[in-house]
Amino acid sequence: MNTSLWFEQATSPVRVFDGPLDTDLDVDLAIVGGGFTGLWTAYYVNQLDPHCRIAILESEFVGFGASGRNGGWVSALFPAYFTALARTTSRDAARRMHQAMVTNISDLGRVAATHNWKIDWAHGGTVIAARSNLQNERALADVQEFADWGFPEDLSYLTARQAQDRINATDVVGGTFTPHCAAIDPYKLVQELSAFLHARGIAIYEGTRVLNIQPSKAQTQSATVHATTIIRATEGYTKSLHGEKRSIAPVYSLMVATEPLSANMWAEIGLGERETFSDYRNLVIYGQRTADNRIAFGGRGAPYHFNSKISPAQDTNESVHTELRATLTQMFPVLKSATFTNAWGGPLGIARDWWASCNYDPTTGIGSSGGYVGDGLGTAHLGGKTLAHLITKTESELTTLPWVNHHSRKWEPEPLRWLGANLGLQVMQRADSHEERTGKTSRSAHYLARMLGH
């Protein structure tokens, strides 16, 4: 089926809040976007200032975008790596960013547990398999990098036997393990969080498309919202706002899911602690064992569409979905007899310099958080909490992190944006084929990774 597994399994309707806004509104805080960034911003502002009048404006329904379609990783991954962060800021700032991302995982889990939210939480960590000698070299380099930065406990090297004990994929020669990741059902979190906010008196206007943001004013299709503070939380859909077409590039990531697998199949596959998983190829893949014993598996590979086009038709790409199913079956041959039940996708947001950023200007009252490059489930929580501290002028170490008020430059105009984005995709695709064929590292992929801060 061409719908998100998470949407399909939802136990309540996807549209349950306030209808489209058709009259002017006056609030203290207007949040544009009903995904995790917007929801967490509302949550933490409400915790810090219960009297703040908050309205969330969502063009479709809450969780419609990446928040309801992602791979369900609550990870410590930040798109700009240690060296890139330190180059622009300082070594200490880079270390503090990583520490904040690690702490953020437990913080999110603690909030969910406090409210008894049912989100299929499993803090099983991430295992990344090395499935060739070149991939093993990358695994060893990653472990050394974490050690060099003073975090040897955050990424451990796995021998072939140790890796296979966690993920019994084909051709495993080594790997790495980090405890800093949890698997969840992301749309269950959307539902729990949004229902909590609505019960607290926070207005959630679904079916309300914002066209333009200015200081103290958000203009929708049929109403004007006046607010002291306005937060843009639109991630991959940012291009729909006036003047923002080149701020964030929407790039599609696609996923597939299997039927629930038998105990015998899982005995052969592994992932006994519901570890999230990947391998060390160049083109990103990611997966998790769901609470009902499926595999939800995704990866890049879909092209960037000219002029940042977004449409429902692009949620599916038969060639990419076919390749994802083939990749997963190649990793776990036992899946040859399994049925794949779902195939879906959606756009994620990428800033020009591959940095996520959390921005707030107290002089205009406008803020934003985004550019998560596919690792937004955890980072959006940190962004929402940080924005809340900035908005309410709460003293916090979070507001001094290097991503705060980092401004990425605009993407190039078309057709340069289309050419550059798709050239990068082809480089990574060809790099994996080159390495498999020759056993030698792709220089072009290595150079591109360095350019992107990896």
C-alpha positions as CSV (number, residue, x, y, z in Angstrom):
1,M,0.0,0.0,0.0
2,N,1.2,3.5,-0.8
3,T,0.7,5.0,2.6
4,S,2.9,5.3,5.7
5,L,2.8,2.2,7.9
6,W,2.4,4.5,10.8
7,F,-0.7,6.3,9.3
8,E,-2.3,3.0,8.4
9,Q,-1.9,1.6,11.9
10,A,-3.3,4.7,13.6
11,T,-6.1,3.9,16.0
12,S,-7.7,7.3,15.8
13,P,-8.6,9.6,12.9
14,V,-5.8,11.7,11.4
15,R,-8.0,14.9,11.6
16,V,-9.4,15.4,15.1
17,F,-8.7,19.0,16.0
18,D,-9.9,22.5,15.1
19,G,-11.2,23.0,11.5
20,P,-9.7,25.5,9.0
21,L,-9.2,29.0,10.4
22,D,-11.6,31.3,8.6
23,T,-11.6,34.4,10.9
24,D,-8.8,36.6,12.1
25,L,-7.0,35.6,15.2
26,D,-5.0,37.3,17.9
27,V,-2.6,35.1,20.0
28,D,0.8,35.4,21.8
29,L,2.5,32.6,19.8
30,A,1.6,31.4,16.3
31,I,3.4,28.2,15.1
32,V,3.4,27.5,11.4
33,G,3.6,23.7,10.9
34,G,2.0,20.8,12.9
35,G,5.0,18.4,12.9
36,F,7.3,17.6,15.8
37,T,9.1,21.0,15.8
38,G,5.9,22.9,16.1
39,L,4.3,20.5,18.6
40,W,7.4,20.4,20.9
41,T,7.7,24.2,20.7
42,A,4.1,24.5,21.9
43,Y,4.7,21.8,24.6
44,Y,7.7,23.5,26.2
45,V,6.3,27.1,25.9
46,N,3.2,25.9,27.6
47,Q,5.2,24.3,30.4
48,L,7.2,27.4,30.9
49,D,4.3,29.9,30.5
50,P,0.9,28.2,30.9
51,H,-0.9,31.5,30.2
52,C,0.7,32.0,26.8
53,R,-2.0,31.9,24.1
54,I,-0.8,29.5,21.4
55,A,-2.1,28.5,18.0
56,I,-0.7,25.9,15.7
57,L,-1.4,26.4,12.0
58,E,-1.1,23.3,9.8
59,S,-1.9,23.2,6.1
60,E,-2.9,19.5,6.1
61,F,-3.3,17.5,9.3
62,V,-1.0,17.2,12.3
63,G,2.0,14.9,11.5
64,F,1.2,15.0,7.7
65,G,4.8,15.6,6.8
66,A,8.0,13.9,7.8
67,S,6.8,13.6,11.4
68,G,4.3,10.9,10.3
69,R,6.4,9.2,7.7
70,N,10.0,8.8,9.1
71,G,11.9,5.8,10.1
72,G,11.2,6.2,13.8
73,W,14.8,6.8,15.0
74,V,15.2,9.0,18.1
75,S,19.0,9.4,17.5
76,A,21.9,11.6,18.6
77,L,22.8,12.2,14.9
78,F,23.4,15.8,13.9
79,P,23.9,16.5,10.2
80,A,27.1,18.5,10.7
81,Y,29.8,16.4,12.2
82,F,32.4,17.3,14.9
83,T,35.0,18.8,12.5
84,A,32.5,20.9,10.6
85,L,31.0,22.3,13.9
86,A,34.4,23.0,15.3
87,R,35.6,24.6,12.1
88,T,32.9,27.2,12.3
89,T,32.6,27.6,16.1
90,S,35.0,25.8,18.5
91,R,36.0,22.3,19.6
92,D,34.2,22.9,22.9
93,A,31.0,23.9,21.1
94,A,31.1,20.8,18.9
95,R,31.5,18.6,22.0
96,R,28.6,20.4,23.7
97,M,26.4,19.9,20.7
98,H,27.0,16.2,20.7
99,Q,26.4,15.9,24.5
100,A,23.1,17.8,24.1
101,M,22.0,15.5,21.4
102,V,22.8,12.4,23.5
103,T,21.0,13.8,26.6
104,N,18.1,14.8,24.3
105,I,17.2,11.1,23.7
106,S,16.6,10.3,27.3
107,D,14.8,13.6,27.9
108,L,12.3,12.8,25.1
109,G,11.8,9.3,26.5
110,R,11.3,10.7,30.0
111,V,8.5,13.1,28.8
112,A,6.7,10.3,27.1
113,A,7.0,8.1,30.2
114,T,5.8,10.8,32.5
115,H,2.6,11.2,30.5
116,N,2.3,7.5,29.9
117,W,2.3,8.0,26.1
118,K,2.1,4.8,24.1
119,I,4.7,5.3,21.4
120,D,6.4,1.8,21.2
121,W,9.6,3.1,22.8
122,A,12.6,0.8,22.7
123,H,16.0,2.3,23.6
124,G,18.0,-0.4,21.9
125,G,20.7,1.7,20.3
126,T,22.0,1.5,16.7
127,V,24.0,-1.2,15.0
128,I,25.8,-0.3,11.8
129,A,27.1,-3.3,9.9
130,A,30.3,-3.2,7.9
131,R,29.7,-5.5,4.9
132,S,33.0,-5.2,3.0
133,N,36.6,-4.3,3.9
134,L,36.1,-0.7,2.7
135,Q,33.0,-0.4,5.0
136,N,35.0,-1.9,7.8
137,E,37.6,0.8,7.3
138,R,34.9,3.5,7.6
139,A,33.7,1.8,10.8
140,L,37.1,1.9,12.3
141,A,37.6,5.5,11.3
142,D,34.3,6.5,13.0
143,V,35.2,4.7,16.2
144,Q,38.6,6.5,16.2
145,E,36.9,9.9,15.6
146,F,34.7,9.5,18.6
147,A,37.7,8.5,20.7
148,D,39.7,11.5,19.5
149,W,36.8,13.8,20.5
150,G,36.6,12.3,24.0
151,F,33.6,10.1,23.5
152,P,34.9,6.5,23.2
153,E,31.9,5.1,25.1
154,D,29.5,6.5,22.5
155,L,30.6,4.4,19.6
156,S,32.1,0.9,20.0
157,Y,33.7,-1.2,17.3
158,L,32.2,-4.7,16.8
159,T,34.1,-7.7,15.5
160,A,32.3,-9.7,12.8
161,R,31.0,-12.1,15.5
162,Q,29.9,-9.3,17.7
163,A,28.1,-7.6,14.9
164,Q,26.4,-10.8,13.7
165,D,25.1,-11.3,17.3
166,R,23.1,-8.1,16.8
167,I,22.4,-8.1,13.1
168,N,22.9,-11.3,11.2
169,A,23.0,-9.7,7.8
170,T,25.0,-11.2,4.9
171,D,28.7,-10.4,4.4
172,V,29.2,-8.9,7.8
173,V,32.9,-8.4,8.6
174,G,32.5,-5.9,11.5
175,G,30.5,-2.9,12.5
176,T,29.8,-0.3,15.2
177,F,27.3,0.1,18.0
178,T,26.0,3.2,19.8
179,P,23.6,3.0,22.7
180,H,22.2,6.4,21.8
181,C,19.1,5.7,19.8
182,A,15.6,4.6,20.4
183,A,13.0,3.2,18.1
184,I,9.4,4.4,18.2
185,D,6.3,4.6,16.2
186,P,6.6,8.3,15.2
187,Y,2.9,8.9,14.4
188,K,1.8,7.5,17.8
189,L,4.0,10.2,19.3
190,V,2.4,12.8,17.1
191,Q,-1.1,11.7,18.2
192,E,-0.2,11.5,21.9
193,L,1.6,14.9,21.9
194,S,-1.0,16.8,19.9
195,A,-3.9,15.4,21.9
196,F,-2.1,16.5,25.1
197,L,-1.6,20.0,23.8
198,H,-5.2,20.3,22.6
199,A,-6.4,19.2,26.0
200,R,-4.3,22.0,27.5
201,G,-6.2,24.5,25.5
202,I,-3.8,25.0,22.6
203,A,-5.6,25.6,19.4
204,I,-4.6,23.4,16.5
205,Y,-6.0,24.6,13.2
206,E,-5.7,21.9,10.6
207,G,-6.4,22.6,6.9
208,T,-5.0,26.1,7.4
209,R,-2.2,27.0,4.9
210,V,0.0,29.9,5.8
211,L,1.2,31.9,2.8
212,N,3.4,34.5,4.3
213,I,5.1,35.3,7.6
214,Q,6.0,38.9,8.7
215,P,6.8,40.4,12.1
216,S,3.6,40.0,14.2
217,K,1.6,38.6,11.4
218,A,1.0,35.3,9.6
219,Q,-1.3,35.4,6.6
220,T,-3.3,32.4,5.7
221,Q,-5.6,31.8,2.7
222,S,-8.6,33.2,4.5
223,A,-7.5,34.9,7.7
224,T,-4.8,37.0,9.4
225,V,-3.1,35.7,12.5
226,H,-1.6,38.4,14.7
227,A,1.0,37.2,17.2
228,T,3.9,38.6,19.2
229,T,6.0,35.6,18.3
230,I,5.8,33.5,15.1
231,I,7.7,30.2,14.7
232,R,8.3,28.6,11.3
233,A,8.3,24.9,11.7
234,T,7.8,23.8,8.1
235,E,11.0,21.7,7.4
236,G,10.7,20.2,3.9
237,Y,7.6,22.3,3.1
238,T,9.3,25.6,3.8
239,K,9.4,26.4,0.1
240,S,5.6,27.0,0.2
241,L,6.1,30.2,2.2
242,H,6.6,33.5,0.3
243,G,10.3,34.3,0.0
244,E,11.5,30.9,1.4
245,K,11.9,28.8,-1.8
246,R,15.7,28.7,-1.5
247,S,16.0,28.4,2.2
248,I,15.5,24.6,2.6
249,A,15.7,22.0,-0.2
250,P,13.0,19.3,0.0
251,V,14.6,15.9,-0.8
252,Y,12.6,12.7,-0.8
253,S,13.4,9.7,1.4
254,L,11.3,6.5,0.8
255,M,10.4,3.6,2.9
256,V,9.0,0.1,2.7
257,A,7.6,-2.3,5.5
258,T,7.2,-6.0,5.7
259,E,4.4,-8.0,7.2
260,P,4.9,-9.1,10.9
261,L,7.7,-11.7,10.8
262,S,7.7,-15.0,12.6
263,A,9.9,-15.8,15.6
264,N,11.9,-18.2,13.4
265,M,12.7,-15.4,11.0
266,W,13.7,-13.1,13.8
267,A,16.0,-15.7,15.3
268,E,17.8,-15.6,12.0
269,I,17.8,-11.8,11.5
270,G,18.7,-10.7,15.1
271,L,17.8,-7.2,16.3
272,G,16.7,-8.8,19.6
273,E,16.8,-5.5,21.4
274,R,15.0,-3.7,18.6
275,E,18.2,-2.0,17.6
276,T,17.9,0.5,14.7
277,F,20.2,-0.6,11.9
278,S,22.1,0.5,8.9
279,D,25.4,-0.3,7.1
280,Y,28.4,1.6,6.0
281,R,27.5,2.1,2.3
282,N,27.7,5.6,0.9
283,L,24.0,6.0,0.0
284,V,22.0,6.2,3.3
285,I,19.8,3.3,4.4
286,Y,18.0,2.9,7.8
287,G,15.7,0.4,9.4
288,Q,14.0,-0.7,12.6
289,R,12.3,-3.7,14.1
290,T,8.8,-2.4,14.9
291,A,6.9,-3.3,18.1
292,D,4.7,-5.7,16.1
293,N,7.7,-7.4,14.6
294,R,7.9,-5.9,11.1
295,I,10.9,-4.3,9.5
296,A,10.4,-0.7,8.5
297,F,13.2,0.1,6.1
298,G,14.1,3.2,4.1
299,G,16.8,5.0,2.2
300,R,17.7,7.8,-0.1
301,G,17.7,7.3,-3.9
302,A,14.8,9.4,-5.1
303,P,15.8,12.4,-7.2
304,Y,15.4,16.0,-6.1
305,H,12.6,17.5,-8.2
306,F,13.1,20.7,-10.2
307,N,12.1,23.9,-8.5
308,S,11.7,22.1,-5.2
309,K,8.5,20.5,-6.4
310,I,6.4,18.6,-3.8
311,S,3.4,16.5,-4.7
312,P,1.7,13.3,-3.5
313,A,2.8,11.5,-6.7
314,Q,6.4,11.8,-5.5
315,D,5.7,9.9,-2.3
316,T,6.2,6.7,-4.4
317,N,8.9,5.8,-6.8
318,E,8.6,2.3,-8.0
319,S,12.3,1.9,-9.0
320,V,13.5,3.2,-5.6
321,H,10.9,1.1,-3.6
322,T,11.9,-2.0,-5.7
323,E,15.6,-1.3,-4.9
324,L,14.8,-0.9,-1.1
325,R,13.0,-4.2,-1.1
326,A,15.9,-5.8,-3.0
327,T,18.5,-4.3,-0.6
328,L,16.7,-5.5,2.5
329,T,16.2,-9.0,1.0
330,Q,19.9,-9.1,0.0
331,M,20.8,-8.3,3.6
332,F,18.4,-10.8,5.1
333,P,17.7,-13.6,2.6
334,V,15.1,-15.1,4.9
335,L,12.8,-12.2,3.7
336,K,12.5,-13.8,0.3
337,S,9.3,-15.5,1.6
338,A,8.0,-12.4,3.3
339,T,5.4,-10.0,2.0
340,F,6.0,-6.3,1.8
341,T,2.9,-4.5,2.9
342,N,3.6,-0.8,2.6
343,A,5.7,1.6,0.4
344,W,5.7,5.3,1.1
345,G,7.8,8.4,1.2
346,G,8.0,12.2,1.8
347,P,10.3,15.2,1.7
348,L,12.9,16.0,4.3
349,G,14.6,19.3,4.6
350,I,18.3,20.1,3.8
351,A,20.0,23.4,4.4
352,R,22.7,24.5,1.9
353,D,25.6,23.9,4.3
354,W,24.0,20.7,5.8
355,W,23.6,22.3,9.2
356,A,20.4,22.1,11.2
357,S,19.7,25.4,12.8
358,C,17.5,26.8,15.6
359,N,16.9,30.6,15.1
360,Y,15.1,33.3,17.0
361,D,15.2,37.1,16.5
362,P,13.6,38.9,19.5
363,T,13.4,42.1,17.6
364,T,11.1,40.7,15.0
365,G,9.6,37.9,17.1
366,I,10.2,35.4,14.3
367,G,12.0,32.1,14.8
368,S,12.5,28.7,13.2
369,S,14.1,25.3,13.6
370,G,14.8,22.8,10.8
371,G,17.2,21.5,8.2
372,Y,17.4,18.2,10.0
373,V,18.5,16.1,6.9
374,G,16.4,13.2,7.9
375,D,17.4,13.0,11.6
376,G,14.6,15.2,12.8
377,L,12.7,13.0,15.2
378,G,15.1,13.7,18.0
379,T,16.5,17.0,16.8
380,A,13.0,18.5,16.5
381,H,12.5,17.8,20.2
382,L,15.7,19.7,21.0
383,G,14.7,22.5,18.7
384,G,11.3,22.9,20.2
385,K,12.7,23.0,23.7
386,T,15.4,25.4,22.7
387,L,13.0,27.7,21.0
388,A,10.8,27.7,24.1
389,H,13.7,28.8,26.2
390,L,14.5,31.6,23.7
391,I,10.9,32.8,23.4
392,T,10.4,32.9,27.2
393,K,13.8,34.3,27.9
394,T,14.6,31.3,30.1
395,E,18.3,31.0,30.9
396,S,19.6,27.7,29.6
397,E,22.8,26.1,28.2
398,L,20.6,25.0,25.2
399,T,20.5,28.6,23.9
400,T,24.3,28.7,23.7
401,L,24.7,25.6,21.5
402,P,26.4,26.2,18.1
403,W,23.3,25.6,16.0
404,V,21.4,28.4,17.7
405,N,21.1,31.4,15.4
406,H,23.2,29.7,12.7
407,H,22.2,31.1,9.4
408,S,22.8,28.9,6.3
409,R,23.2,30.6,3.0
410,K,20.4,30.2,0.4
411,W,20.4,27.4,-2.1
412,E,21.4,28.3,-5.7
413,P,18.6,29.3,-8.1
414,E,17.4,26.8,-10.6
415,P,18.6,25.0,-12.6
416,L,21.8,25.0,-10.5
417,R,20.0,23.6,-7.5
418,W,18.5,20.8,-9.5
419,L,21.9,20.0,-11.1
420,G,23.8,20.1,-7.9
421,A,21.4,18.1,-5.7
422,N,21.0,15.3,-8.3
423,L,24.7,15.2,-9.1
424,G,25.4,14.5,-5.4
425,L,22.8,11.7,-5.4
426,Q,24.5,10.1,-8.5
427,V,27.9,10.4,-6.9
428,M,26.8,8.4,-3.9
429,Q,24.9,5.8,-6.0
430,R,27.9,5.3,-8.3
431,A,30.3,5.2,-5.4
432,D,28.6,2.1,-3.9
433,S,28.7,0.4,-7.3
434,H,32.3,1.4,-7.8
435,E,33.4,0.1,-4.4
436,E,31.5,-3.2,-4.8
437,R,33.1,-3.7,-8.3
438,T,36.7,-2.7,-7.6
439,G,37.1,-2.9,-3.8
440,K,38.5,0.6,-3.8
441,T,37.2,3.7,-2.1
442,S,35.3,6.2,-4.3
443,R,37.3,9.4,-4.3
444,S,34.3,11.5,-5.5
445,A,32.1,10.2,-2.6
446,H,34.9,10.9,-0.1
447,Y,35.3,14.4,-1.4
448,L,31.6,15.1,-1.4
449,A,31.3,13.8,2.2
450,R,34.0,16.2,3.3
451,M,32.2,19.1,1.6
452,L,29.1,18.3,3.5
453,G,30.8,18.2,6.8
454,H,31.0,14.4,7.2
